[in-house]
Amino acid sequence: MGRHSTGLSPKKKVAPQLILALIATVVVVAVFSTSFYLWNGARSRAADERAVSDCIQGQLKVPVEVSPDAPHSVDDILDGFVKANPVVKDYCIELTRSTPGALLITTGNTSTINYDLDQRGMSPAQTEWAVVAASRVGVGVRQGAKVPKTWADVAPDSTAYNGSFSLGPRLAAVLVRESTDTIDAALGAVADGSMPLMFPEEPSSDTSYILADEDDKLPDGFDFHQVADTVVPFYSVALNAGGGISEEQARVASAIQGYVLSQVPVQLSAGEKQSIVDLDSGTALSRALALGGGQQQDGSSADASESSDTGASAPAHQDTLLLLDTSTAMAEFLPAQVEALKKRAAEVVSNGHKVALWNYSSPLNPGVTQGWRNNVAFTDDLSLIDATLDGFQTGGLPQTRPALINAMQATADHGGGQVYLVTTGSVGFYDDDSFSQMLDAFNDAAVTVAAQHVGPGAHDKVLDSFIRSQDSR
């Protein structure tokens, strides 16, 4: 019988030796793969065990509060901290965006940030803060229009601003770079609504400039130009425990602060660095953030020098809270009133009593709803009082009534004394009947009010009547 064919020629038959070699190779690969799998699994388990051992206390969520207009570079820095897989005090860290934050990324200057924190019952863990980012401020310039070199070159009547532009801190930076009548006029135009809000509408044909920063989206035909090296700094502020922040979260916030300081510093020109110094060194920020507006009074008016007392000649024989109007209307009178209050404070202290110092206008910081600032608590340290008085500048509207009521309450809580008010008048807040009832609520309290009215503004008749009625009590 013939042999069945395999379909392979003798030359194409697989040698038994080759088959054995292939089988051996498969076995070796299988053994190696199994060994590698077991080894890698063991290594992964060991890494997991080490990670678990590092996170003895488990996962800790740490809230970070970031200003909504902070540059995108802030996100990159926070992401870098997370990617470093930080372990702090045996906790693995997860950052969350929420309020209140153990770490605050915000803008402004030292005074306004500290004030805002104080109003929220919080305090910074360090006195010096890292500049984590800086936003360059200028204008979108219509193609064909003159590119401004200074802010004086930006005419308010041909300028608009958009809805994403955070007016307060940016106008503040503008003002401290170059405080001109032109920019003051722009501030007033924003306040009274005569400067147009551009977005979502397109700018009108007579708009040559749009207040903007480098991250703002501008309409077609406009290009961004920084003006006068103006920048707005964003600070990284680690907070102390309290106000909803735990001790552990506060420790992590300080660790993040250290990480921020270890990063490449924000690249700034000499002029931009000076812009930040200027913003932080004075109270021009107050004037810029007081978007309630109001134009400076005309100093040429004969009425502008008018001044009248209502109980202001009362003897300085009791603890006294000095309450100073620092609205725009006080601008030309401020130097004289500062010196007068220094003398008043010295008289009070020389008689063995203490002095506190508040100032007020309209709210100076976006998000802040009250216009009074409790700068110095009751003290006999005249150097502190004098230094604080020297730092005041003016801006905003004289919201006298709420400031006075709160000053009277603080004086009553102190145990009694006098509120010594220097005012240009009262704008907004509380109708006459409500204000009168609020004042009368202090009839049985050991609190008196004396007032010095300066400037041509109308007197607050309800307040004057209350002060006169004190003599009959």
Summary of the structure (lengths in Angstrom):
residues: 473
radius of gyration: 33.4
end to end distance: 141.7
largest distance: 144.2
contacts: 1486
relative contact order: 0.11
helix: 42%
strand: 22%
